[in-house]
Amino acid sequence: MVICSSCDKENPDGFAFCGYCTAPLAKQPPRPALEERKVVSILFCDLVGFTAASEQQDPEDVRARIRPYHARLRHEIERCGGTVEKFVGDAVMAVCGAPVAHEDDAERAVRAGLSILEAIAELNETDPDLDLKVRVGINTGEAVVALGARPEQGEGLVTGDVVNTAARIQSVAPVNGVAVGEQTYRATSRVFEYEPLVPVSVKGKAEPLSLWRAIAARARLGTDISRPYKTPLVGRELEKPLLIGTFERAAQQRSVQLVTVVGEPGVGKSRLVAELLAYIEAKPEITRWRQGRCLPYGEGITFWALGEIVKAEAGILESDSAEVAAAKLEAAVSPEEPERQWLLQRLAPLVGVEAASPAERQELFTAWRRFLEGLAAARPSVLVFEDLHWADEALLAFLEYLAEWSQGVPLLVVCAARPELYERRPGWGAGQRNAHTINLSPLSDQETAELVSHLITTTVLNQELERAILERAATRSMRRSSCACSPTAASNRGETPWRRRRCPRVCRR
């Protein structure tokens, strides 16, 4: 492309005059390539035995066999937020973390790999003659990312050893299996079930590669806030009693309380909620705890977090068929419910079961509220909604409806969100006497040093190392707040800040 020096418009290569202002186009030196180092997750997928099977086939037959395979792979990868860099015959290379970075790119890559296996099974079921089998390999590590690259035009997006290693992992992965490298495993071991594979020696690597096979997601909600923490809680001496006190108010006064824990990524929202769980588990009384996570990507995720809560209550597994899920849901609703069938029909869409007839939103809200009230009436209940800043407007409307209209039951609704939630919905929880907000600010230098001292147990933390860590933390915080993708900066430009969910360059949002 050539940019006109007169009107700054882009023109195709070969134009002697600008197509907009007709000014002569002077020859310009090529722009320097912009590159950046990023941590990415690379996914390779290859068909097993496809080359041998295609040797005696007509090229048109080969294309007809591989076309649905390519289409489904692209769909599954992009659905999880990944980017297809290239197709080479029956092989595909995809990237999670470039050009846009997310904090859960490794998880997205593994979810994409497992989704590919399900898609291949569906293709084979639809057309048994395809008989497709795949190997999937995933690796996580640093790479050089070409900013502005256009993969759809054959331009390379990422370069580095992480790419080569992912290709080697794919070549030794089990048939119809997903094999991951060590960094991917460490980043996602809490989210997925794995089985260790025998370390393998591959070309170009001095040491054998440690590999794991991804079996399935432990839970569809993605993150588990009940994971164990090995360090003491630091700097939240005021916020923890406030959250626990709100729970006790809901339990003792049999009232509904809505608490929103707000803070930047990594500030400790999930840790604070985990402290509440530890407090509840130490009590002799039984309290129902259910949690769900709002997803930033995927299809049919409007009420995903609420659906996870209903599935957990009914004991519905990810592997359950629609018939099994419907049976478990029916068992979870009390036979004494006066409008039991009506309630079951309104709950069915939340667990992936098709309802007999559509219903208006207000009718759905009423049914869901009655179901949750019934749970809380039996025993004190806590419902946790993680990453509420990613929730659709419909789920936010339901939670406000639940907090406003439910009464007479001990129910605590805890929402964890980033400040972007209030950029989208400035009046969130406003005007409700039972709504509370806990704002988590970054730890002070002294608190950060104390936290680091608990994390580093193998060496003494000298002043020089402590100063470097504190400066790094302060720089990261400053870059987040001043970055062009921050809600304040976006609002100053007149943009809708909540739509800029990730920063591809500066602060890595």
Wavefront OBJ file of the C-alpha trace (Angstrom):
o trace
v 0.000 0.000 0.000
v 1.156 3.559 -0.756
v 0.058 6.478 1.440
v -0.580 9.791 -0.286
v 1.513 12.584 1.255
v -1.248 15.061 0.411
v -4.393 13.448 1.867
v -2.892 10.549 3.890
v -5.126 8.006 2.140
v -3.944 4.479 1.333
v -3.627 3.510 -2.334
v -2.815 0.130 -3.910
v 0.720 -0.489 -5.082
v 1.278 0.558 -8.687
v -0.868 3.716 -8.605
v 0.997 6.717 -10.003
v -1.625 9.173 -8.739
v -3.787 9.204 -5.640
v -7.225 7.744 -6.246
v -8.747 10.253 -3.809
v -7.076 13.650 -4.465
v -5.222 12.836 -7.761
v -1.932 14.071 -6.309
v 1.215 12.335 -7.628
v 2.301 9.427 -5.484
v 5.970 9.590 -4.653
v 7.839 6.343 -4.130
v 8.151 5.661 -0.431
v 10.603 3.441 1.363
v 9.022 0.326 2.866
v 7.804 0.733 6.408
v 9.949 -0.898 9.058
v 8.374 -4.056 10.403
v 7.023 -3.656 13.920
v 7.727 -6.601 16.176
v 7.140 -7.431 19.808
v 7.958 -10.254 22.195
v 4.908 -11.946 23.683
v 4.025 -15.117 25.518
v 1.791 -17.088 23.178
v 0.310 -20.567 22.929
v 0.774 -22.381 19.626
v -1.585 -25.116 18.438
v -0.730 -27.576 15.670
v -3.254 -30.062 14.326
v -2.645 -32.664 11.637
v -4.724 -35.449 10.118
v -3.419 -38.962 10.708
v -2.778 -41.042 7.605
v -4.271 -38.460 5.292
v -1.310 -38.326 2.895
v -1.292 -42.085 2.350
v -5.079 -42.185 1.948
v -4.985 -39.370 -0.629
v -2.295 -40.940 -2.796
v -4.736 -42.882 -4.980
v -7.634 -40.416 -4.807
v -8.707 -37.800 -7.312
v -7.731 -34.224 -6.245
v -11.381 -33.164 -6.224
v -12.232 -36.021 -3.876
v -9.360 -34.998 -1.616
v -10.629 -31.426 -1.554
v -14.183 -32.547 -0.785
v -12.880 -34.587 2.143
v -10.671 -31.885 3.616
v -12.910 -28.853 3.084
v -15.311 -29.510 6.028
v -12.266 -30.334 8.177
v -10.690 -26.939 7.465
v -13.971 -25.093 8.034
v -14.653 -26.744 11.395
v -11.098 -26.225 12.644
v -11.203 -22.535 11.830
v -14.574 -22.218 13.534
v -13.467 -23.983 16.725
v -10.184 -22.068 16.957
v -11.697 -18.644 16.363
v -14.582 -19.427 18.716
v -11.990 -19.735 21.505
v -10.306 -16.466 20.553
v -7.420 -17.973 18.571
v -6.012 -16.952 15.194
v -5.415 -19.397 12.348
v -2.024 -18.495 10.935
v -1.963 -20.978 8.093
v -3.267 -24.187 6.577
v -0.681 -26.411 4.917
v -2.420 -29.343 3.287
v -4.095 -31.236 6.125
v -2.162 -29.393 8.850
v -3.154 -26.209 10.646
v -1.180 -23.824 12.838
v -3.017 -21.473 15.168
v -1.977 -18.892 17.765
v -3.599 -17.831 21.033
v -2.060 -14.612 22.362
v -1.377 -12.792 19.098
v -2.192 -10.336 17.748
v -4.372 -9.804 20.842
v -3.180 -11.123 24.211
v -5.397 -12.528 26.971
v -4.517 -13.699 30.457
v -5.946 -17.147 29.689
v -4.433 -17.827 26.262
v -3.045 -21.225 27.301
v -6.506 -22.251 28.520
v -8.057 -21.051 25.272
v -5.606 -23.123 23.249
v -6.362 -26.306 25.206
v -10.113 -25.677 24.984
v -9.720 -25.228 21.233
v -7.813 -28.517 21.030
v -10.503 -30.431 22.929
v -13.198 -28.760 20.815
v -11.398 -29.922 17.676
v -11.616 -33.528 18.877
v -15.361 -33.119 19.443
v -15.765 -31.502 16.018
v -13.901 -34.354 14.316
v -16.158 -36.889 16.050
v -19.218 -34.971 14.825
v -17.890 -34.855 11.256
v -17.264 -38.617 11.294
v -20.732 -39.244 12.701
v -22.325 -37.130 9.982
v -20.291 -38.765 7.213
v -18.686 -42.087 8.274
v -16.768 -42.248 4.976
v -14.563 -39.364 6.140
v -12.972 -41.456 8.919
v -10.889 -38.486 10.139
v -8.286 -38.865 12.888
v -6.108 -36.086 14.238
v -3.177 -35.305 16.496
v -3.076 -31.980 18.346
v 0.012 -30.462 19.951
v 0.106 -27.283 22.070
v 3.055 -25.368 23.490
v 3.380 -22.083 25.385
v 6.356 -19.753 25.425
v 7.888 -16.513 24.185
v 7.768 -15.598 20.518
v 8.409 -12.615 18.310
v 5.068 -11.325 17.032
v 4.865 -9.339 13.804
v 2.462 -6.497 14.533
v 0.166 -5.748 11.646
v 0.805 -9.102 9.966
v -1.999 -10.440 7.789
v -2.147 -14.222 8.188
v -5.008 -14.459 5.699
v -2.556 -13.199 3.054
v 0.193 -15.629 3.993
v 2.186 -13.267 6.224
v 3.862 -14.934 9.194
v 2.532 -13.867 12.592
v 4.828 -15.478 15.173
v 8.395 -16.746 15.182
v 10.358 -18.588 17.831
v 11.321 -21.926 19.305
v 7.837 -22.227 20.806
v 6.502 -22.781 17.273
v 9.017 -25.491 16.424
v 8.431 -27.260 19.734
v 4.644 -27.211 19.247
v 5.112 -28.888 15.862
v 7.313 -31.561 17.463
v 4.731 -32.150 20.208
v 2.002 -32.571 17.611
v 4.045 -35.187 15.753
v 4.248 -37.429 18.859
v 0.756 -36.727 20.257
v -1.655 -39.662 20.676
v -4.102 -40.303 17.855
v -7.290 -38.330 18.565
v -5.548 -36.761 21.535
v -4.252 -33.366 22.685
v -0.651 -33.285 23.970
v 0.710 -30.192 25.719
v 4.150 -29.023 26.784
v 5.298 -28.222 30.297
v 4.490 -24.494 30.320
v 1.003 -25.099 28.960
v 0.435 -27.800 31.556
v 1.576 -25.585 34.424
v -0.677 -22.740 33.268
v -3.789 -24.913 32.938
v -3.379 -27.851 35.344
v -6.105 -26.448 37.631
v -8.549 -26.126 34.747
v -8.133 -29.427 32.899
v -7.630 -33.053 33.801
v -4.341 -34.407 32.460
v -2.545 -37.705 32.317
v 1.261 -37.742 32.018
v 2.820 -39.119 28.856
v 6.204 -40.761 28.547
v 8.902 -38.090 27.915
v 9.988 -38.177 24.278
v 13.161 -37.167 22.472
v 12.507 -35.032 19.420
v 14.676 -33.541 16.737
v 16.425 -30.337 17.756
v 15.995 -30.804 21.518
v 18.866 -31.830 23.747
v 16.599 -33.085 26.521
v 13.438 -35.220 26.270
v 10.189 -33.252 26.314
v 7.826 -33.710 29.248
v 4.326 -34.066 27.864
v 0.799 -34.390 29.209
v -2.431 -35.443 27.530
v -5.462 -33.204 28.076
v -8.467 -35.335 28.985
v -11.307 -32.918 29.771
v -12.132 -29.683 31.542
v -12.498 -30.064 35.293
v -15.401 -27.612 35.160
v -16.929 -25.553 32.400
v -16.570 -22.371 34.452
v -12.851 -22.141 33.595
v -11.217 -20.985 36.842
v -11.620 -22.450 40.294
v -11.592 -19.838 43.032
v -11.400 -22.549 45.679
v -7.814 -23.443 44.759
v -5.464 -23.610 47.750
v -3.352 -20.573 48.621
v 0.003 -21.087 50.277
v 0.588 -17.500 51.392
v -1.274 -15.568 54.107
v -3.699 -12.816 53.140
v -1.875 -9.484 53.000
v -3.310 -5.973 52.995
v -6.998 -6.874 53.154
v -7.602 -6.488 56.896
v -10.583 -4.182 56.283
v -12.125 -5.839 53.239
v -12.220 -9.417 54.557
v -14.356 -8.631 57.661
v -16.671 -6.563 55.482
v -17.329 -9.491 53.131
v -17.735 -11.976 55.986
v -20.017 -9.565 57.839
v -22.261 -9.240 54.801
v -22.571 -13.016 54.624
v -23.483 -13.195 58.321
v -26.104 -10.500 57.816
v -27.690 -12.510 54.991
v -27.617 -15.709 57.046
v -28.859 -14.283 60.355
v -31.438 -11.850 58.989
v -32.581 -14.212 56.216
v -32.094 -11.521 53.624
v -30.612 -11.247 50.145
v -27.333 -9.319 49.891
v -25.475 -8.324 46.715
v -21.724 -7.694 47.022
v -19.510 -6.582 44.137
v -15.761 -6.973 44.624
v -14.055 -4.567 42.210
v -10.393 -4.333 41.266
v -7.849 -4.450 38.485
v -6.576 -7.835 37.210
v -4.367 -9.566 39.744
v -5.293 -7.314 42.650
v -6.783 -10.188 44.667
v -10.510 -10.429 43.956
v -10.561 -14.215 43.742
v -8.323 -14.488 46.796
v -10.730 -12.406 48.865
v -13.660 -14.572 47.767
v -11.605 -17.664 48.611
v -11.144 -16.289 52.130
v -14.922 -16.156 52.472
v -15.132 -19.789 51.339
v -12.513 -20.813 53.914
v -14.504 -19.020 56.621
v -17.729 -20.771 55.591
v -16.073 -24.197 55.441
v -14.776 -23.746 58.990
v -18.298 -23.167 60.319
v -20.236 -26.168 61.678
v -23.381 -25.148 59.790
v -23.717 -26.307 56.179
v -23.819 -23.541 53.596
v -24.494 -24.100 49.898
v -21.722 -22.636 47.709
v -22.194 -22.370 43.952
v -20.081 -20.449 41.467
v -20.028 -19.571 37.784
v -17.787 -17.619 35.487
v -18.766 -15.163 32.768
v -16.870 -16.001 29.584
v -15.394 -13.432 27.187
v -15.738 -15.667 24.130
v -17.831 -18.497 22.737
v -21.400 -19.065 21.601
v -24.517 -19.138 23.739
v -22.799 -17.547 26.749
v -25.408 -14.946 27.739
v -26.409 -16.815 30.920
v -23.386 -19.123 31.040
v -22.437 -18.340 34.639
v -25.999 -18.876 35.864
v -26.186 -22.102 33.880
v -23.026 -23.356 35.624
v -24.669 -22.761 38.990
v -27.809 -24.687 38.013
v -25.730 -27.532 36.544
v -23.659 -27.780 39.705
v -26.780 -27.948 41.842
v -28.291 -30.663 39.638
v -25.013 -32.590 39.318
v -24.980 -32.262 35.534
v -21.628 -33.156 33.972
v -20.137 -31.844 30.765
v -20.267 -35.348 29.291
v -23.991 -35.805 30.018
v -26.358 -36.022 27.087
v -29.425 -33.783 26.845
v -31.624 -36.651 28.076
v -29.420 -37.294 31.115
v -29.197 -33.567 31.865
v -33.002 -33.264 31.729
v -33.395 -36.212 34.113
v -30.906 -34.748 36.611
v -32.579 -31.349 36.433
v -35.958 -32.929 37.133
v -34.511 -34.666 40.187
v -33.122 -31.343 41.448
v -36.550 -29.645 41.513
v -38.682 -30.558 44.504
v -41.742 -32.720 43.752
v -43.695 -30.441 46.084
v -43.148 -27.450 43.808
v -46.696 -26.357 42.830
v -45.717 -25.357 39.266
v -43.003 -27.930 38.781
v -43.364 -28.522 35.031
v -43.526 -24.809 34.333
v -40.342 -24.299 36.354
v -38.520 -27.178 34.659
v -39.322 -25.789 31.221
v -37.871 -22.402 32.183
v -34.708 -23.926 33.700
v -34.059 -26.288 30.778
v -32.246 -23.768 28.495
v -29.716 -23.040 31.239
v -28.471 -26.648 31.203
v -28.474 -27.097 27.427
v -31.874 -28.767 27.117
v -34.328 -27.448 24.569
v -37.522 -26.087 26.086
v -40.898 -27.214 24.846
v -41.988 -23.624 24.177
v -40.292 -20.214 24.239
v -40.862 -17.808 27.113
v -40.588 -14.077 27.652
v -37.583 -12.762 29.550
v -39.618 -11.639 32.552
v -41.141 -15.104 32.852
v -37.683 -16.675 32.729
v -36.397 -14.282 35.386
v -39.323 -15.160 37.651
v -38.710 -18.891 37.286
v -34.964 -18.619 37.897
v -35.533 -16.436 40.945
v -37.985 -18.949 42.405
v -35.498 -21.785 41.878
v -32.670 -19.900 43.624
v -34.996 -18.814 46.427
v -35.909 -22.451 46.952
v -32.237 -23.365 47.314
v -31.639 -20.594 49.840
v -34.787 -21.467 51.768
v -33.378 -24.932 52.448
v -30.033 -23.629 53.756
v -27.948 -20.411 53.566
v -26.539 -20.068 50.062
v -23.722 -18.160 48.372
v -23.724 -17.599 44.606
v -20.443 -16.372 43.119
v -20.252 -14.778 39.660
v -16.648 -14.377 38.505
v -15.536 -11.904 35.795
v -18.833 -10.027 35.788
v -17.296 -7.329 33.565
v -17.675 -9.849 30.704
v -21.340 -10.549 31.444
v -23.994 -9.679 28.888
v -26.568 -7.043 29.734
v -29.240 -9.710 30.184
v -27.345 -11.442 33.019
v -26.652 -8.114 34.730
v -30.364 -7.312 34.518
v -31.252 -10.669 36.085
v -28.829 -10.249 38.997
v -30.238 -6.817 39.795
v -33.754 -8.265 39.532
v -32.772 -11.109 41.874
v -31.334 -8.733 44.464
v -34.322 -6.413 44.288
v -37.218 -8.890 44.360
v -35.960 -11.835 46.401
v -36.629 -11.651 50.139
v -37.041 -13.792 53.201
v -34.200 -16.211 52.314
v -30.518 -16.234 53.395
v -28.800 -15.609 50.052
v -25.495 -13.850 49.348
v -24.679 -12.971 45.729
v -20.969 -12.188 45.257
v -19.785 -10.645 41.996
v -16.105 -10.179 41.108
v -15.434 -7.636 38.386
v -12.949 -5.188 36.954
v -13.699 -1.440 36.952
v -14.871 -1.751 33.339
v -18.186 -3.017 34.705
v -19.042 0.490 35.909
v -17.994 2.002 32.594
v -20.619 -0.201 30.948
v -23.241 0.105 33.666
v -22.582 3.153 35.864
v -25.703 2.502 37.923
v -24.849 -1.114 38.794
v -26.422 -1.873 42.165
v -27.295 1.777 42.735
v -30.384 2.568 44.761
v -30.590 -0.873 46.385
v -30.225 -0.973 50.145
v -28.907 -4.520 50.030
v -26.149 -3.786 47.464
v -22.547 -3.292 48.587
v -19.275 -2.589 46.789
v -15.798 -3.569 47.986
v -13.092 -1.733 46.067
v -9.669 -3.376 46.138
v -6.772 -0.976 45.646
v -3.233 -2.154 44.795
v -1.066 -3.204 47.703
v 1.315 -0.658 49.165
v 5.076 -1.083 48.764
v 5.333 -2.457 52.281
v 2.488 -4.930 51.702
v 3.956 -5.996 48.363
v 7.326 -6.626 49.985
v 5.636 -8.696 52.694
v 3.769 -10.755 50.091
v 6.940 -11.366 48.082
v 8.797 -12.440 51.224
v 6.167 -15.148 51.731
v 6.497 -16.303 48.138
v 10.300 -16.453 48.136
v 11.292 -19.094 50.653
v 14.506 -20.357 49.105
v 16.592 -17.177 49.380
v 16.867 -13.997 51.403
v 15.154 -10.993 49.818
v 17.817 -8.286 49.831
v 17.033 -4.607 49.450
v 18.209 -4.421 45.843
v 15.945 -7.282 44.731
v 13.053 -5.898 46.757
v 13.470 -2.461 45.156
v 13.525 -3.987 41.660
v 10.311 -5.924 42.315
v 8.517 -2.885 43.702
v 9.608 -0.715 40.773
v 8.403 -3.373 38.333
v 5.025 -3.589 40.070
v 4.634 0.193 40.134
v 5.558 0.461 36.450
v 3.015 -2.209 35.524
v 0.275 -0.412 37.460
v 1.151 2.928 35.862
v 1.175 1.424 32.383
v -2.256 -0.101 32.952
v -3.799 3.147 34.149
v -2.223 5.292 31.429
v -2.553 2.855 28.528
v -4.733 3.846 25.596
v -6.983 0.856 26.276
v -7.867 1.907 29.823
v -11.506 2.903 30.457
v -10.557 6.497 31.346
v -8.439 6.997 28.247
v -11.070 5.415 26.026
v -13.799 7.641 27.504
v -11.672 10.727 26.861
v -11.537 9.729 23.201
v -15.295 9.304 23.075
v -15.072 5.533 22.662
v -16.992 2.778 24.411
v -14.307 1.492 26.785
v -15.841 -1.846 27.701
v -15.566 -3.066 24.124
v -11.766 -2.791 24.277
v -11.373 -5.929 26.334
v -7.711 -6.572 25.614
v -4.709 -4.407 24.921
v -2.499 -6.077 22.291
v 0.607 -4.076 23.056
v 1.291 -1.960 26.122
v -0.388 -3.302 29.233
v -1.418 -6.718 27.838
v -5.002 -6.365 29.025
l 1 2 3 4 5 6 7 8 9 10 11 12 13 14 15 16 17 18 19 20 21 22 23 24 25 26 27 28 29 30 31 32 33 34 35 36 37 38 39 40 41 42 43 44 45 46 47 48 49 50 51 52 53 54 55 56 57 58 59 60 61 62 63 64 65 66 67 68 69 70 71 72 73 74 75 76 77 78 79 80 81 82 83 84 85 86 87 88 89 90 91 92 93 94 95 96 97 98 99 100 101 102 103 104 105 106 107 108 109 110 111 112 113 114 115 116 117 118 119 120 121 122 123 124 125 126 127 128 129 130 131 132 133 134 135 136 137 138 139 140 141 142 143 144 145 146 147 148 149 150 151 152 153 154 155 156 157 158 159 160 161 162 163 164 165 166 167 168 169 170 171 172 173 174 175 176 177 178 179 180 181 182 183 184 185 186 187 188 189 190 191 192 193 194 195 196 197 198 199 200 201 202 203 204 205 206 207 208 209 210 211 212 213 214 215 216 217 218 219 220 221 222 223 224 225 226 227 228 229 230 231 232 233 234 235 236 237 238 239 240 241 242 243 244 245 246 247 248 249 250 251 252 253 254 255 256 257 258 259 260 261 262 263 264 265 266 267 268 269 270 271 272 273 274 275 276 277 278 279 280 281 282 283 284 285 286 287 288 289 290 291 292 293 294 295 296 297 298 299 300 301 302 303 304 305 306 307 308 309 310 311 312 313 314 315 316 317 318 319 320 321 322 323 324 325 326 327 328 329 330 331 332 333 334 335 336 337 338 339 340 341 342 343 344 345 346 347 348 349 350 351 352 353 354 355 356 357 358 359 360 361 362 363 364 365 366 367 368 369 370 371 372 373 374 375 376 377 378 379 380 381 382 383 384 385 386 387 388 389 390 391 392 393 394 395 396 397 398 399 400 401 402 403 404 405 406 407 408 409 410 411 412 413 414 415 416 417 418 419 420 421 422 423 424 425 426 427 428 429 430 431 432 433 434 435 436 437 438 439 440 441 442 443 444 445 446 447 448 449 450 451 452 453 454 455 456 457 458 459 460 461 462 463 464 465 466 467 468 469 470 471 472 473 474 475 476 477 478 479 480 481 482 483 484 485 486 487 488 489 490 491 492 493 494 495 496 497 498 499 500 501 502 503 504 505 506 507 508 509
